[in-house]
């Protein structure tokens, strides 16, 4: 219901929306052990103050506040943005809480950490564990993953596979993410073999953002197509079981409140035909919160002259219809600018790539037992 309404509001370019975001991104920890070029944690970034990204851990109070507002409407909760989520000891608890709203959960980590409780992540009901390893050997890996220890990462992946086996579970799905640069393209085949030997379910060859401004020697690989190499893929039935992993813990009261949420009684004029004006899909599908409780419109980081803090979790207002959200949607709808025009009007990123894409939505609805709805909403 929520995704259908969101689609209608997106197509008609409404500025004040009734639908809730169905893609959530949470940073359990704003800090990181690595210093990869181009990231908010790189040496140059911190030295020159290029981003406004204070360190800190996400508190239980802030997490509960956020998930109570949006959890029952969400198809997926991603526990990452710029921080290392494993550094927060409460992250497995947060994942289990999100599962009580029947949301699929994903975490992305470098896993270059000394303390990793693999059993806690398996017990949490986590659906996907993405591990970022951009190389098959230490010398190649550390060119981009500064301060990273590839043998430590492999050790932690083994811990996760062993914990999954002890629990008799197929989850989380373990995906090795490999950002393809010119300096590491020759190790892709070796990485695929290593991923298989470790027990990963898949390896994702991905195209990275260009970080040449900070380190000209690191360039995205040319001619390497983004792809997923399947190693031990699961069936839809497996995902359906994990979708409802904790049936006895479902937050029924929160789900019921979501069904009682006031939907508009829309007539033909309420949702006019799709506008030709380009708009950013993030403003209709997703919302982001860092560990400090700052609510952002997308996964971009605030910076001097780049105001992307649209609200704060402690606010009583509608966090998805903040004045800045409304102004951003209005800009894309009509081109209106003024003193309150948000940074979205100057954004040079690729805003037609949503956080929750049609593949994610189809997968979620198929797991929930609604394959036909998934096919229809796949054209979101």
Long-range contacts (C-beta under 8 A, 24 or more apart in sequence): 1-263, 2-73, 2-258, 3-75, 3-361, 3-377, 3-380, 4-377, 5-263, 6-284, 6-285, 6-380, 7-377, 7-380, 8-266, 8-271, 9-271, 9-284, 10-279, 10-281, 10-284, 10-285, 10-380, 11-271, 11-273, 11-274, 11-275, 12-270, 12-271, 12-272, 12-273, 12-274, 12-275, 13-275, 13-277, 13-279, 13-329, 13-332, 13-333, 14-271, 14-329, 15-326, 15-329, 15-330, 15-333, 16-321, 16-326, 16-329, 17-284, 17-320, 17-321, 17-329, 18-262, 18-263, 18-264, 19-73, 19-284, 20-69, 20-70, 20-73, 20-74, 20-261, 20-320, 21-70, 21-73, 21-74, 21-285, 21-286, 21-287, 21-320, 22-73, 22-74, 22-75, 22-76, 22-285, 22-286, 22-356, 22-361, 23-74, 23-75, 23-76, 23-78, 23-285, 23-286, 23-287, 23-354, 23-355, 23-356, 23-360, 24-66, 24-67, 24-70, 24-71, 24-74, 24-76, 24-77, 24-78, 24-103, 24-286, 24-287, 24-288, 24-289, 25-77, 25-78, 25-80, 25-81, 25-286, 25-287, 25-288, 25-289, 25-299, 25-355, 26-58, 26-63, 26-66, 26-77, 26-78, 26-79, 26-81, 26-94, 26-288, 26-289, 27-58, 27-79, 27-80, 27-81, 27-82, 27-83, 27-85, 27-288, 27-289, 27-290, 27-291, 28-57, 28-58, 28-63, 28-79, 28-80, 28-83, 28-85, 28-87, 28-88, 28-90, 28-91, 28-94, 28-291, 29-56, 29-57, 29-58, 29-83, 29-84, 29-85, 29-86, 29-87, 29-88, 29-91, 29-291, 30-54, 30-55, 30-56, 30-57, 30-82, 30-83, 30-290, 30-291, 30-292, 31-55, 31-56, 31-83, 31-84, 31-87, 32-82, 32-83, 32-84, 32-87, 32-110, 33-84, 33-87, 33-110, 33-112, 33-113, 33-147, 33-148, 34-84, 34-110, 34-112, 34-145, 34-146, 34-147, 34-148, 35-146, 35-147, 36-144, 36-145, 36-146, 36-211, 37-144, 37-146, 37-211, 37-214, 37-215, 37-218, 38-209, 38-210, 38-211, 38-213, 38-214, 38-215, 39-82, 40-82, 40-301, 41-82, 42-146, 42-214, 43-146, 44-214, 45-214, 49-304, 50-303, 50-304, 51-301, 51-302, 51-303, 52-301, 52-302, 52-303, 52-304, 53-82, 53-290, 53-301, 53-302, 54-292, 56-291, 56-292, 57-87, 57-88, 57-90, 57-291, 58-88, 58-90, 58-94, 58-290, 58-291, 59-291, 60-90, 60-93, 62-289, 62-291, 62-293, 62-313, 63-90, 63-94, 63-97, 64-97, 65-313, 65-314, 66-289, 66-313, 67-94, 67-97, 67-98, 67-101, 68-254, 69-319, 70-287, 70-320, 71-97, 71-98, 71-100, 71-101, 71-103, 71-251, 71-254, 72-101, 72-102, 72-251, 72-254, 72-255, 72-257, 72-258, 73-258, 74-98, 74-101, 74-103, 75-103, 75-104, 75-356, 75-360, 75-361, 75-364, 75-365, 76-103, 76-104, 76-105, 76-106, 76-356, 76-360, 76-364, 77-103, 77-104, 77-105, 77-106, 78-105, 78-106, 78-107, 78-108, 78-355, 79-105, 79-106, 79-107, 79-108, 80-106, 80-107, 80-108, 80-109, 81-288, 81-290, 81-299, 82-290, 82-301, 83-290, 83-291, 84-109, 84-110, 84-113, 85-109, 86-111, 86-113, 86-116, 87-113, 88-291, 89-117, 92-117, 92-120, 92-121, 92-123, 92-124, 92-126, 93-124, 95-121, 95-124, 95-125, 95-126, 96-123, 96-124, 96-125, 96-246, 96-249, 99-124, 99-125, 99-245, 99-246, 99-249, 100-246, 100-249, 100-250, 100-251, 100-254, 101-250, 101-251, 101-254, 101-255, 102-243, 102-244, 102-250, 102-255, 102-368, 104-128, 104-239, 104-243, 104-363, 104-364, 104-367, 106-130, 107-172, 108-132, 108-177, 110-145, 110-148, 110-153, 111-152, 111-153, 111-156, 111-157, 112-145, 112-147, 112-148, 112-149, 112-150, 112-152, 112-153, 113-152, 113-156, 114-152, 116-156, 116-159, 116-160, 118-156, 118-159, 118-160, 118-162, 118-163, 119-163, 119-166, 119-167, 121-160, 121-163, 121-172, 122-160, 122-163, 122-164, 122-166, 122-167, 122-169, 122-171, 122-172, 123-167, 125-171, 125-242, 125-245, 125-246, 126-171, 126-172, 127-171, 127-172, 127-173, 127-239, 127-242, 127-243, 128-172, 128-173, 128-175, 129-160, 129-172, 129-173, 129-174, 129-175, 130-175, 130-177, 130-204, 131-157, 131-174, 131-175, 131-176, 131-177, 131-200, 132-177, 132-179, 133-176, 133-177, 133-178, 133-191, 134-178, 134-179, 134-181, 134-184, 135-184, 135-187, 135-191, 136-187, 136-190, 136-191, 136-194, 137-187, 137-190, 140-183, 140-184, 140-187, 141-184, 143-181, 143-183, 143-184, 143-217, 143-218, 144-179, 144-181, 144-183, 144-184, 144-211, 144-218, 154-194, 154-198, 157-198, 157-199, 157-200, 158-198, 158-199, 161-198, 161-199, 161-200, 170-234, 170-238, 170-242, 171-238, 171-242, 171-245, 173-201, 173-202, 173-234, 174-199, 174-200, 174-201, 174-202, 175-200, 175-201, 175-202, 175-203, 175-204, 176-200, 176-202, 176-203, 176-204, 177-203, 177-204, 177-206, 178-203, 178-204, 178-205, 178-206, 179-206, 179-207, 179-208, 180-205, 180-206, 180-207, 180-208, 180-220, 180-221, 180-224, 180-226, 181-208, 181-218, 181-219, 181-220, 181-221, 182-218, 182-219, 182-220, 182-221, 182-222, 183-217, 183-218, 183-219, 184-221, 185-221, 185-224, 188-224, 192-229, 192-231, 195-229, 195-231, 196-231, 199-232, 200-231, 200-232, 201-230, 201-231, 201-232, 201-233, 201-234, 202-228, 202-229, 202-230, 202-231, 202-232, 202-233, 203-228, 203-229, 203-231, 204-228, 204-229, 205-229, 236-366, 236-367, 239-363, 239-366, 239-367, 240-366, 240-367, 240-368, 240-369, 242-367, 243-364, 243-367, 243-368, 275-333, 277-332, 277-333, 277-334, 277-335, 278-332, 278-352, 279-329, 279-332, 279-333, 279-351, 280-328, 280-332, 280-344, 280-347, 280-351, 280-352, 281-351, 281-352, 281-353, 281-354, 282-351, 282-354, 282-355, 283-325, 283-328, 283-329, 283-332, 283-344, 284-329, 285-354, 285-355, 285-356, 286-354, 286-355, 286-356, 287-319, 287-320, 289-313, 295-319, 295-322, 297-324, 297-325, 297-328, 297-342, 297-344, 298-349, 298-351, 298-355, 299-355, 300-347, 300-349, 306-343, 307-342, 307-343, 308-342, 308-343, 310-342
